[in-house]
Amino acid sequence: MIRDAEDPASRPSHPACKANVVWNPASVNQAMREGGKGHKGKCVWFTGLSGSGKSTLANELEVRLNRLGYHTMLLDGDNVRHGLCRDLGMSAADRAENIRRIGEVARLFTEAGLIVITAFISPFREDRQNARDLFSEGEFVEVHVATPLEVCEQRDPKGLYKKARVGKIQDFTGINSPYEPPLNPDVVIDASNCLKGQLVDELLKLVV
């Protein structure tokens, strides 16, 4: 049976919204969507330096969850910048907007009852906190892939550190743009040794 629509007053207009709009309540809510999938919606947010192993771990986590029958969606930083965020550069303002958009998209996937996995440098604490604030308690798992800078730079899988060191790339995190490590992440991982199977085993315990 379709439940009553949620109370419109429970979702007031956002103070930053520039349009004259009112929240339109839906008859199918998150709990109903989750019931159809057999599990809770959740966001697993990977943050860390370029080359830290975020994308590798995020991809492996999704593979494992998918094999177990969970409904998932992976949002990767580079891939999203080919579409949703292709109009954004790497300035602090553009990075903040990039993460704002991803946070909102991840929230929508979570409300749809999916386990959404994001892999973004997301270098600034305020932006990550703003993303976390979109979710209910227990829905947001922040994973800090704390692989040391020297290891990331030695890997340099895309050749970006080398370019940043000689000035060909500006605003590159860890070289000429800061990375603010999480103060209270839900999980801390050092992927220096690339033991992704063991690391994902530990992550699965927190996600499912």
C-alpha angles and dihedrals in degrees: 000000000000111000124227115277115265117264108271089217089065091069107044121187112279111251090230094054109116096194125083096242138138125215111263109216120224125219093216110064134193095267091055092049091048090050091058091053098042097234143066124269115246143166120226106194116198115197130176145105124308107277093021093119100258097133094043093052094041091051093048091047091054092048091052094046091047091052089052091055100257121143109238146171126197120209112192122192098231094043094051090052088061091063128001094031102028090119092062129090130196102271117123090255093050092047090052091051090047091056092042090057093046092049091054093046091048090051091053092051089049091051087052088060098253130133101237118198119199127193111192133140086228090177101187125078094212092056092049091048091050088054092049091050090063091067136071121246111292096013097095122065114185112204116192109202093203099186107156119257093241091057092047090049093049090053095044091162093181098037091242099129091054091052092046092051092057094043098254091120122044127199092025112164114247094016111051100353125055130249115208108205116220113265096208110016120172091230134018119200130181105201095183092123096041094230088157096161093057092042093050090049088061093046092052090060090060098042104046 
